[in-house]
């Protein structure tokens, strides 16, 4: 096995990967925010700004983030919610399934977030 | 270096015609608390005209500049490798070797920013190594480690001499001979987690003569631990002793080494200082059950090429009493074998939850509707996990039959069957893709409030007069007993 050369990890790698998917990432204070367009749910077809905490992205792509930060107007029928450093935003506890099995971690992450947003009411 | 890189390097350097040869490699630093390691990442083989073989080997300066520039572009250092086909064991440098390496030390350091590392491979496949300082000359390495399905450590006897075997080790040595014992006893081994299995493993290692064994755990002994923790007393629980205190006491009593070097760390390996300490070791036993510390150790196995032996016990009771089944398994996490995530032992989502502190957050657990994690543990079955993990350790180090470590092994108690689990590495495995990333590994460690709280509580209890006095009395009695043993038994 030839060791791969890791050019970037953590926040830098996450942001670079999001840029490749044209998700318009921005590191704002302790959050990395970016845009996804859900295909189902109350926000289907509309761009939704979302984010994850910088601390949770530090081990990227070794482990995924847990909390998904969203504007408070994005609501769910049931959720385990927490605070967010972004004014007017709420974080939602969501596990991603099968982490580490996809070839592209960021594609898997964006699919997870779109899936979560599909449950918005 | 990985076993794969070792094979490729030797294929180039140990020629069929018996002449010496040379090549370059890139490396990344891996920095522990006490130890610095250069983790080789890839070979940079010579192009036509860049080196000449004429009994000895010589090379053009442009070869070094090309490799150093290539390394610098990726933030890596370079290593100069050459062979002594007629040599055996750790090699000293000849005058020409010394002059050649020294003459390129400045170039390598100027271009890459890292010191030049020199390696020599002997005809018997033994590696030796040193690091160069442009002004102060070279510093010999203590060992060269080749990690794969076996862990091959080439020792510099001058810096780490084989421990003298003792009368207590006669039967252990007879199992594999003095040479294997000398190599095994020199390993620096860390046991992370000193619960049921970890404590047992640590005691077995020092009994076998391993002289440098350390234990790491932030937890405190409780009354509920007494049904399975070896040597723990009611007094230890009453005096809020740390688990590593008890472990070290048991290890000192059990050690057969002439000069045991036993250390304890009251940290979690998830804390930066815990990981830093772990990077000083050659082999790590993972005797923890939480996903986060197992993920940290899983990472070190690949990023820093420190094999990790992991295992566990799962007990399935019937709700109304009785036992459906119990299974235990063990596996070695090392290049050439799938990681803990690929073999299904950790789940990235649960690692993220654990790292976020959610498993210690009662409010979150309540609102998320999570059940209490199962904690079934059976003193009568835990030694099977220990045995399984130690079997994997012997396969890794001694490699009976030359086979090295197997796939994960799982024993099912209800059917009495041993399964070889055919785990495969996933194409997108971030752990294994980070093989050889050394200090550039993604940052899984961070502040660990639960560990800090456990230590703070223990320290607060230790300040109480009642506890302080009783601890002092216990320490005095234990010291007197140790002195008595030394005087009357000579051990």
HADDOCK unambig.tbl for C-alpha pairs under 7 A between the chains (distance, minus, plus):
assign (segid A and resid 1 and name CA) (segid B and resid 4 and name CA) 5.36 0.50 0.50
assign (segid A and resid 1 and name CA) (segid B and resid 5 and name CA) 6.71 0.50 0.50
assign (segid A and resid 2 and name CA) (segid B and resid 5 and name CA) 6.79 0.50 0.50
assign (segid A and resid 2 and name CA) (segid B and resid 41 and name CA) 6.61 0.50 0.50
assign (segid A and resid 2 and name CA) (segid B and resid 42 and name CA) 5.88 0.50 0.50
assign (segid A and resid 3 and name CA) (segid B and resid 41 and name CA) 5.05 0.50 0.50
assign (segid A and resid 3 and name CA) (segid B and resid 42 and name CA) 6.46 0.50 0.50
assign (segid A and resid 3 and name CA) (segid B and resid 435 and name CA) 5.24 0.50 0.50
assign (segid A and resid 3 and name CA) (segid B and resid 436 and name CA) 5.48 0.50 0.50
assign (segid A and resid 4 and name CA) (segid B and resid 433 and name CA) 6.19 0.50 0.50
assign (segid A and resid 4 and name CA) (segid B and resid 434 and name CA) 6.44 0.50 0.50
assign (segid A and resid 4 and name CA) (segid B and resid 435 and name CA) 6.77 0.50 0.50
assign (segid A and resid 6 and name CA) (segid B and resid 434 and name CA) 6.79 0.50 0.50
assign (segid A and resid 6 and name CA) (segid B and resid 437 and name CA) 6.74 0.50 0.50
assign (segid A and resid 9 and name CA) (segid B and resid 442 and name CA) 5.54 0.50 0.50
assign (segid A and resid 10 and name CA) (segid B and resid 442 and name CA) 6.03 0.50 0.50
assign (segid A and resid 58 and name CA) (segid B and resid 442 and name CA) 6.78 0.50 0.50
assign (segid A and resid 58 and name CA) (segid B and resid 443 and name CA) 5.71 0.50 0.50
assign (segid A and resid 59 and name CA) (segid B and resid 442 and name CA) 4.69 0.50 0.50
assign (segid A and resid 59 and name CA) (segid B and resid 443 and name CA) 4.79 0.50 0.50
assign (segid A and resid 59 and name CA) (segid B and resid 444 and name CA) 5.02 0.50 0.50
assign (segid A and resid 60 and name CA) (segid B and resid 442 and name CA) 6.56 0.50 0.50
assign (segid A and resid 61 and name CA) (segid B and resid 430 and name CA) 6.12 0.50 0.50
assign (segid A and resid 62 and name CA) (segid B and resid 430 and name CA) 5.20 0.50 0.50
assign (segid A and resid 62 and name CA) (segid B and resid 431 and name CA) 6.15 0.50 0.50
assign (segid A and resid 62 and name CA) (segid B and resid 442 and name CA) 6.99 0.50 0.50
assign (segid A and resid 63 and name CA) (segid B and resid 348 and name CA) 5.22 0.50 0.50
assign (segid A and resid 63 and name CA) (segid B and resid 351 and name CA) 6.92 0.50 0.50
assign (segid A and resid 63 and name CA) (segid B and resid 352 and name CA) 6.26 0.50 0.50
assign (segid A and resid 64 and name CA) (segid B and resid 348 and name CA) 6.43 0.50 0.50
assign (segid A and resid 64 and name CA) (segid B and resid 349 and name CA) 6.56 0.50 0.50
assign (segid A and resid 64 and name CA) (segid B and resid 352 and name CA) 6.33 0.50 0.50
assign (segid A and resid 65 and name CA) (segid B and resid 352 and name CA) 6.07 0.50 0.50
assign (segid A and resid 66 and name CA) (segid B and resid 349 and name CA) 6.79 0.50 0.50
assign (segid A and resid 66 and name CA) (segid B and resid 352 and name CA) 5.78 0.50 0.50
assign (segid A and resid 66 and name CA) (segid B and resid 353 and name CA) 6.31 0.50 0.50
assign (segid A and resid 80 and name CA) (segid B and resid 367 and name CA) 6.56 0.50 0.50
assign (segid A and resid 80 and name CA) (segid B and resid 368 and name CA) 6.06 0.50 0.50
assign (segid A and resid 95 and name CA) (segid B and resid 349 and name CA) 5.33 0.50 0.50
assign (segid A and resid 96 and name CA) (segid B and resid 349 and name CA) 5.66 0.50 0.50
assign (segid A and resid 97 and name CA) (segid B and resid 349 and name CA) 6.93 0.50 0.50
assign (segid A and resid 99 and name CA) (segid B and resid 347 and name CA) 6.87 0.50 0.50
assign (segid A and resid 99 and name CA) (segid B and resid 348 and name CA) 5.36 0.50 0.50
assign (segid A and resid 99 and name CA) (segid B and resid 349 and name CA) 6.85 0.50 0.50
assign (segid A and resid 100 and name CA) (segid B and resid 428 and name CA) 5.76 0.50 0.50
assign (segid A and resid 100 and name CA) (segid B and resid 429 and name CA) 5.19 0.50 0.50
assign (segid A and resid 100 and name CA) (segid B and resid 430 and name CA) 6.78 0.50 0.50
assign (segid A and resid 101 and name CA) (segid B and resid 426 and name CA) 5.59 0.50 0.50
assign (segid A and resid 101 and name CA) (segid B and resid 427 and name CA) 6.89 0.50 0.50
assign (segid A and resid 101 and name CA) (segid B and resid 428 and name CA) 5.68 0.50 0.50
assign (segid A and resid 101 and name CA) (segid B and resid 429 and name CA) 6.73 0.50 0.50
assign (segid A and resid 102 and name CA) (segid B and resid 428 and name CA) 5.36 0.50 0.50
assign (segid A and resid 103 and name CA) (segid B and resid 427 and name CA) 5.91 0.50 0.50
assign (segid A and resid 103 and name CA) (segid B and resid 428 and name CA) 4.20 0.50 0.50
assign (segid A and resid 104 and name CA) (segid B and resid 428 and name CA) 6.68 0.50 0.50
